[in-house]
Amino acid sequence: MIRILIVDDHPAVRAGLVAVLRSEPGLVPVGAASEEHEAWRLVQRTRPDLVLLDLHLPGGNSLALCRRIKALEEPPHVLIYSAFANAELAIPAALAGADGVRDKAEPILGLFDAIRRVNRGERLLAPITHERLQEVQAQIGTSDWPVVAMLLDGTSGADIATTLGLEAPELERRVERLLAQLVPSASRART
């Protein structure tokens, strides 16, 4: 049984996901949230195995929420489920610690498969190309590039902070700013 928390700002999407997940053997929705604070509270209360997280939540930063979830002592898996799942999202999703990204336009059986694969520990992120790394480096500038490079390499936050001479809260602020900056442009325009 895979216990799933759904986080999406659209009521119809939340209700639809709850209904289809309930119909699939072994997948159990344990809650649904429409915004970041409610999602954080439900993650702590329900202790899901997997969080199905929309990329865009009003008044919040879904990638920062993902990072906070993944920093828990025993974090659930996080699968970003977005209409903006494309190659642009690979680096920000990796920086946030997401276990996978899936497109909302994908058939529902593909979502079920992705949930099971991510829950088994597979990472379902698009490959990060050298060209995309260069684009991101140009977008963020050189002062934040070491943070991005170390995160992509799997360096712990504590080691990054020590290496760069930063306090942990300052590093987290920088990472949250980077995540907000790197969200694919189409998703920022969404209302």
FENFENLIN-V971799 format. One record per residue. RES is the residue in one small letter. SS is DSSP state (a for helix, b for strand, c for the rest). PSI is psi in degrees with one decimal (NA if undefined). Layout:
((RES | SS | PSI) (RES | SS | PSI))
//
This chain:
((m | c | 131.9) (i | b | 117.9) (r | b | 123.2) (i | b | 132.0) (l | b | 129.0) (i | b | 130.4) (v | b | 109.0) (d | c | 141.3) (d | c | -9.3) (h | c | 118.7) (p | a | -39.3) (a | a | -37.7) (v | a | -46.1) (r | a | -49.3) (a | a | -41.5) (g | a | -43.1) (l | a | -42.1) (v | a | -45.7) (a | a | -47.5) (v | a | -34.2) (l | a | -38.8) (r | a | -29.1) (s | a | -12.5) (e | c | 121.3) (p | c | 133.9) (g | c | -7.9) (l | b | 124.2) (v | b | 111.5) (p | b | 130.1) (v | b | -1.9) (g | b | 166.9) (a | b | 137.4) (a | b | 151.8) (s | c | -11.6) (e | c | 170.0) (e | a | -48.1) (h | a | -41.4) (e | a | -40.5) (a | a | -45.4) (w | a | -44.1) (r | a | -43.4) (l | a | -34.4) (v | a | -45.0) (q | a | -35.2) (r | a | -43.4) (t | a | -17.3) (r | c | 60.8) (p | c | 162.9) (d | c | -29.7) (l | b | 139.8) (v | b | 123.4) (l | b | 105.4) (l | b | 120.3) (d | c | 145.6) (l | c | -37.3) (h | c | 119.9) (l | c | 134.6) (p | c | 134.4) (g | c | 15.5) (g | c | -179.0) (n | c | 102.2) (s | a | -36.1) (l | a | -36.5) (a | a | -38.0) (l | a | -43.1) (c | a | -46.5) (r | a | -41.2) (r | a | -40.8) (i | a | -44.7) (k | a | -13.8) (a | c | -6.1) (l | c | 156.5) (e | c | -44.2) (e | c | 80.5) (p | c | 147.3) (p | c | 166.0) (h | b | 152.5) (v | b | 123.4) (l | b | 113.8) (i | b | 128.8) (y | b | 106.7) (s | b | 150.5) (a | c | -7.2) (f | c | 30.5) (a | c | 99.7) (n | c | -175.9) (a | c | -28.7) (e | c | -26.6) (l | a | -13.2) (a | a | -48.9) (i | a | -50.1) (p | a | -37.9) (a | a | -41.6) (a | a | -41.9) (l | a | -35.6) (a | a | -12.8) (g | c | 12.5) (a | c | 146.8) (d | c | -19.2) (g | b | 166.3) (v | b | 133.9) (r | b | 147.3) (d | b | 135.8) (k | c | -19.6) (a | c | -10.4) (e | c | 145.1) (p | c | 149.2) (i | a | -31.5) (l | a | -32.0) (g | a | -37.9) (l | a | -45.0) (f | a | -44.6) (d | a | -44.2) (a | a | -41.4) (i | a | -47.1) (r | a | -41.6) (r | a | -44.9) (v | a | -39.5) (n | a | -27.3) (r | c | -5.1) (g | c | 2.2) (e | c | 145.9) (r | c | 126.3) (l | b | 66.0) (l | c | 144.8) (a | c | 148.2) (p | c | 145.2) (i | c | 115.9) (t | c | 158.8) (h | a | -39.9) (e | a | -41.9) (r | a | -38.3) (l | a | -41.8) (q | a | -39.6) (e | a | -44.8) (v | a | -42.1) (q | a | -41.4) (a | a | -35.4) (q | a | -39.7) (i | a | -20.3) (g | c | 168.4) (t | a | -26.7) (s | a | -30.7) (d | a | -7.2) (w | a | -40.9) (p | a | -36.2) (v | a | -48.2) (v | a | -48.5) (a | a | -43.6) (m | a | -39.0) (l | a | -44.0) (l | a | -27.8) (d | c | -5.7) (g | c | 13.5) (t | c | 137.9) (s | c | 155.5) (g | a | -40.1) (a | a | -41.8) (d | a | -36.8) (i | a | -47.3) (a | a | -45.2) (t | a | -47.4) (t | a | -41.0) (l | a | -0.8) (g | c | 38.0) (l | c | 151.8) (e | c | 149.8) (a | a | -44.2) (p | a | -36.3) (e | a | -41.6) (l | a | -44.4) (e | a | -39.0) (r | a | -42.6) (r | a | -43.1) (v | a | -42.6) (e | a | -40.6) (r | a | -43.0) (l | a | -44.7) (l | a | -42.4) (a | a | -37.8) (q | a | -31.8) (l | a | -4.3) (v | c | 131.5) (p | c | 136.9) (s | a | -35.0) (a | a | -36.5) (s | a | -27.4) (r | a | -27.5) (a | a | -14.0) (r | c | 143.3) (t | c | NA))
//
